[in-house]
Amino acid sequence: MIPASPASGRRQPPDSADPTRVLAHPAGQHWQFRTSSLLWLTFTAAMTLAYARLYGPWAMGLVLAAPLAAVAIGSWFGLMLGRMQDAVYWAVVGSLLGSAFAVQPQVQGLMFYIWPLLFSVVGAFAATQSASVRFRLIPLCAAAGLLTVWLVYATRLATNTDGWVDIVCGGLAGAAMSGLVGLVDWLQATYRTPRDAWAAGLVFAVIAGNLWAAFVTGQIGLG
């Protein structure tokens, strides 16, 4: 007669039997945002909207519509490449950064919509990559930015030499957005502070820089 094992009569809880099973279904968590993240994103969007208000209803409409399009962009990248929450988050932050660039008076035509789109796509793509390779993506994202803006001006460069400035800025924008994703993650890991605060601070810095440039050039005044 074989003696029964002491544990044979016990029923192990499903999760305690194998600790790794706790992570068996992590995918659902990628669709969820913490309340703090949503509050920070709302604050960042409100800050960008207040800035856009200086330039009229079209600028405000862009700031309201761009994050909605960014959610769709981030969701697509998340479904294709993983890291759903990161992809959506950085797509939305990128759309707000791009909107802050686009609402300036000198930005007209198709580029008004291209800037938020470019920042969203680069942000979502960079967020789906592992932290160890994000800084290596900067040349690739710079090339993507150059190509995107070049396609906008491809048939008009001969008559619109200012387009070359935008093309160069497109490359810089792609590199900067990719670098920002990696930089904020590094700051979060190094200083143990929320990425939401760093991201909001970067958007604020861009807006403050734009306001200072507009004040110096006389586009806006104190009165």
Buried (B, 14 or more C-beta within 10 A) or exposed (E): EEEEEEEEEEEEEEEEEEEEEEEEEEEEEBEEBEEEBEEBBEBBBEBBBEBBEBBEEEBBEBBBBBBEBBBEBBBBBBEEBBBBBBBBBBBBBBBBBBBBBBBBEEBEEEBBBBBBBBBBBBBBBBBBBEEEEBBEBBEBBBBBBBBBBBEBBEEEEEEEEEBEEBBEBBBEBBBBBBBBBBBBBBBBEEEEEBBBBBBBBBBBEBBEEBBEEBEEEEBBEEE
